[in-house]
Amino acid sequence: MLSNFKSIDPKIIEEAAEWLTRFKSEEMNPTLKKEWELWRNKSPMHESAWHRAESLLNTLDQLSPDVVHNTLDIAGKASKRRFIKTMALAIIASPLLWLSYREVSNSKWKADYRTEKGEIRRFTLADSTQLELNTDSAVNVIISENKRRIELISGEIRVKTGQHEFRSSQRLTVSSTHGYMQPIGTQFSVRQFDEATLLSVYEGQVDLTTAMSKQQMRIPAGKQVRFTATTTSKIKQAADDSALWERGMLLARDVRLGKLITELARYRAGFLRCEEGIANMLVSGAFPVSNTDKCLALLESTLPVTIHQFSPWWVTVKSK
């Protein structure tokens, strides 16, 4: 079924999510059941979409109370109905998302420091290291006489090493899924993707070791490298605007619209997507990530696109 699922109309996916939401937030009655049966029997696509929704009915019931509570908090105290709708749209549209969600959620909710979608936070650690978390990020931190470690669980961080003396014989280590980084009097950022990690150095230098192959290299100021657990890319010039997120801005210079929307989606609760037909349109501009509605309005006023909102939680950028 997974191979055929991409052919299902997104509108039907949205309708299936709505039916799931009604089942979880309303009492079943004969009229509602009849309406649901009529919808389900409209076509094989409707039936296939409902099978995805039906499997989610069981998995939602299996969520731990802590995960549900924290997810509702992240949704900005949203109602249970909105939470179910958001989860439904995600998992019905992308079944594999549920697997990754279950793997990441427990470690993320238990992290020492984390941010919600659209939130940027700053911390000063015990050794005076300054740590900034970008949207939807999580880290664990150990600062002691025997260990100084920042573990990036998900998302993106910027680190400025401490200027004051701290009693520890250990160098600070920053780790991601793909490797280990040890800074030398520096400022740098680390962004973890599913398939690789991006390291950008702004001051000083950072020693990098890949997790599995143990490949080592030193990254100087003004440079960046993308690495996996076994490989590293060529060292490149770090983008001047790569850390503007700490100021709440996203700068686009002839960027594909599809890529820009993907970046904006990191700062927005729910699901933001772009039609494939306009994804290659080039965009330039400065966008305030703290207000994605304003960003979308700017795109709609300057490009031949329109913003379609099925709900505040499901937004599509379409051709005008």
Secondary structure, 3 states (H helix, E strand, C coil): CHHHHHHCCHHHHHHHHHHHHHHHHCCCCHHHHHHHHHHHCCCHHHHHHHHHHHHHHHHHHHCCHHHHHHHHHHCCCCCHHHHHHHHHHHHHHCHHHHHHHHHHHHHHHCCCEECCCCCCEEEECCCCCEEEECCCCEEEEEECCCCEEEEEEEEEEEEECCCCCCCCCCCCEEEECCEEEEEEEEEEEEEECCCCEEEEEEEEEEEEEECCCCCEEEEECCEEEEECCCCECCCEECCCCCCHHHHCEEEEEEEEHHHHHHHHHCCCCCEEEECHHHCCCEEEEEEECCCHHHHHHHHHHHCCEEEEEEECCEEEEEEC
